[in-house]
Amino acid sequence: MSTLPPAPTDSELAPWPVVASGLVALAVAMGIGRFAFTPLMPLMMRDGTLTAAAGAEWAAANYGGYLVGALTASWFAGNPRRGLLLSLAGVALTTVAMAAVGHDAPAALGAGLRALAGVFSAWALVCASGWCLAELARRRVGALGAWIYTGVGSGIALAGTLAWLGGIQPASRLWLELGLVAGLGALLVWSLSRGQGTEAAGIGEREAAAVVRRPRNGQAALVLCYGVFGFGYIVPATFLPAMARELASDPKVFGLTWPLFGLAAALSVAAVARWSKRVPRQRLWAAAQGVMALGTGLPLAAHALWAVAASAILVGGTFMVATMAGLQLAREARPDNPTPLLARMTAAFAAGQIVGPVLVRLLGPGRRVGWDALDCTGAVATVLLVLTALWLWRTARPSAESLVPA
C-alpha cells in the first residue's frame, strides 16, 4: 500500500516566493504609492492641474495618512499577509484615480487620494516586514529578509525614470501607467504568496522572545531614534528636486535627481544584504544614520549641483539601510509578535517626517545667520542624526544572527 509523502515543513519550503513577494510589495507601496508624487508634481504644475500651494497640501496629506496607517497597522497583527494584499490593492486604486484629478476636479480630491495612499503605504511596509521576516525566520533563512527592502529603491527608481523619460506625456497618463503597474504588482504578490504561512508565531519563537526581548525602555529609545531618522531623511527627500531645479533649469538634468536617489537606495540595500550579514544591525543603522547626516549637511556647506547630487546618493544610499536595520531590530526585539512594535516605529517615523516640512514652513522667508528656512531645518536634522547615530553605536549589542557560527 502506497503512502503519501509528508508535507514539507516551513524550513523546507523555498524562500524565494516570500522574498519576491516582499520586494515587489515594497516597490509598489513605497516606490509608487508613497513616492511617485515627488517626480510627478512638477509635471502636474506644468500641465496646470496643480499649484505649488496645493502640492504642499497634498504632500502634507500623504504624510498625515502615513501616520494614520502606521497607528492602525496593528489591526493586521493576526494576519499581516491579508493586510499586505489589501494595502496593495488600495495603492493601485488610488494611483489610477489620480489620473482623474484635473482642472474640474474638487479641490479636496487630490489631497484625499494622497492621504489614502499614505495609509496604504504604511500598512504595506509594516505588514510586509512583519509577514516576510517571520516567514523567512521559520525557514531558517532570516538573513534573506534584507533583500525585500531593495524593492523600495527599485520602485523609486522605476517611478522616477518613467517620469523622466515620459515627461512629454500629460501627468494624468503617467499616473494611469503607474497605477496599472501597481495593479500588476499586487496581482503578482497575491500569486507568489498563496500557500505561504499566515499563522501566529510558534512556540519556539515565543520562547526565543522571552530570552532576547529588549527592555521596554530600549524599545522606546529605538522608536525615538526611528522618529529622528524620519525627520532627518524627509528634508532632502522632499526638497532635493527643488534644490536641483534652482541650480539647473534643464529638466533632463534636475529630473535625474529622483532616479539617482532610488538607484542608490536599491544598490545600498543589495550591498548590505550581500556583504554585511555579520554586522550587528544596530551598528549598521548607526553607520547609515551617520552617513545620512553627511548627506543632509553637505548642501549647507556648498550650494552647488554636485553637492545636491552627492546628497541624493548619500541620503538615498542610507535611508533604506536604516529602514531595513530598524525594522529587523524590531523583529529581533519581539520575535513573538513584532507588528505592534513595527507600527510604533513607523508612527514615530511618520511623525518625524511631518515635522520636517512643517518646520520649514514655520520658519518662513528670510535668513538667519546666512541660512534660509530649508538650511536651518537641514542643520537641525544633521545634528539630531549625528546624536542618535552615536547613541545607536554606543548601545549596540550583537544581533542574534551574528552569533551563529558561519
MOSULSUL-V813330 format. One record per helix or strand of 3 or more residues. SS is the DSSP state (hx for helix, st for strand). FROM is the first residue (numbers start at 1). LEN is the number of residues. If there is no record, write none. Layout:
ss->SS from->FROM len->LEN
ss->SS from->FROM len->LEN
This chain:
ss->hx from->10 len->3
ss->hx from->16 len->19
ss->hx from->36 len->12
ss->hx from->52 len->25
ss->hx from->80 len->19
ss->hx from->107 len->32
ss->hx from->142 len->24
ss->hx from->171 len->23
ss->hx from->203 len->10
ss->hx from->216 len->32
ss->hx from->251 len->4
ss->hx from->256 len->20
ss->hx from->281 len->21
ss->hx from->305 len->29
ss->hx from->339 len->25
ss->hx from->373 len->22
ss->hx from->401 len->3
